[in-house]
């Protein structure tokens, strides 16, 4: 708030006036819970859509080579994994 002393923005001592605003009101437990729930729903929806998109890619793979490329190349990029491993199960030791 400025004083009316002929110099707008300055008080009688010559320093510039400054409004100090208080911190925002503290969220109630219910508001905090609602906000966190909303954020969780948003993240879960995003992850679900990412997994669904990968599922469609796997289902659309025309052959084994395309399937392996999706699993070993596309999936790590899709989910920002650093590494991806493929373990083959051979119960008959063929």
N, C-alpha and C positions, 0 to 999 in steps of 0.2 A: 504494500500500500504506500503510495507516494504522498508526501506532505505538500501542502500548497504554500510554498515559500518562494515562488518565482523561478526555481530551478527544478524542473520536472525530473523525477527519478532520484533526487538527492534530498537528504534531510538536512537539518541545521548544521550538523558536524561536517558535511561535505561528503560523507560516504554514501554509496548507492544503497537504496533500500532493497531488501531482499525478503521475499516471502518464503517462509519455511513451511513446507507441507509435511503433515504427519504421514506415517506409514499407513498403507491401506488397512482397512479393518481385517482382523483375523477371521479366517473362514471357520464357520462352525463345523462340528464333526460331520453333520449331515451333508453340508456343502462340499467338504473335502472328500467324503466318501463318494458323492455323486460325480465329482470331477474326475476322481481316479477311476471310477467305474466307466465313465465315458471314454477316457483315454485307453483303458484296457480293451474296451469293445472296438475302438478304432484300430488298435494294433492287431487284435485277433482277426478282425475282418480283412486287414491287409495280408496277414500271413495265410489265411484261408484261401484268398484269391490267388496268392502266389503258388500254393500247393495245388490248387485246382488247375491252374495253368500248366504246371509241370505234369500233372496227371494226364491232361489232354495231349500234351506233347508225346508222352510215353505211349498212349493208346493209338496215336496217329503214326507211330514209327512203322515204316513198311517192311523192314527186315531187321535181322539181328545186328548188322553193322550200324544201322541208324539208331537202334535201341542203345547199343553200347556207347555211341557218340553222345547221345542225350545224357546217359548216366555219368559218363566220365568227363565230358566237356561242358555241356550246356547246364547241367544241374549245379556244378560248383559255381559257375558264373551267375546263374539265376539266383542262388541263395547266398552269394558272396562267401563261399567256403574257400579256405586256403588250399586244402587237399581233398582228394576223393580217392577212395580205395574200392576195389572190386574183389570180393572173395568168392571163389568158385567152390561149391560143395560137390565133392565126388565121393559118395559113400562106397562105391565099388572099386575105387583106386584104378580107374581106367586111364 
